[in-house]
Amino acid sequence: MTTPNRKSDAEHIVDVRLEGLTLRVADVARSIEFYSNKLGFTVEINKAPQFAMIRVGGPTGGTIGLLAHDSGDLMGSKSTTPRQCAGLHVELTTDHLDALYEQLKARGVEFFEPPHEEPWERSMSVHDPDGYTIEFAEGRRGHSGVT
């Protein structure tokens, strides 16, 4: 039996990994404070007030770039609207959701969705200072038998 929408081995593309993403932010220093001091991620590059790179998940993890709104026309529009920020959803995973929730709460993180069950996963969500949704889910998405 074949799985729908699955390419044959002959059509298999070379492996590609997501290294990171970049968010347009109003204040790079404020975002550094949130991602490093509140969420506990590592600041890998700090070129505030224009740019910073945050490492998520240790040395083998991905990155979140923080680019100031006024950094010129490097990535298209010069600003990001609240509606655009609300439409972006950064998804992170952990094997210990409840423990992470307690640690982040102790650091002053305010969740708009505390840990809860969804039909497809257990998750919790917070907004960053610019209104981007940061979701933490338990398990590894898209892996057989794990949600």
Buried (B, 14 or more C-beta within 10 A) or exposed (E): EEEEEEEEEEEEEEEEEEEEEBBBBBBBEBBBEBBBEBBEBBBBEBEBEEBBBBBBEEEEBBBBBBBBBEBEEEEEEEEBEEEBBEEBEBEBBBEEBEEBBEEBEEEEBEBEBEBEEEEEBBBBBBBBBBBBBBBBBBBEEEEEEEB
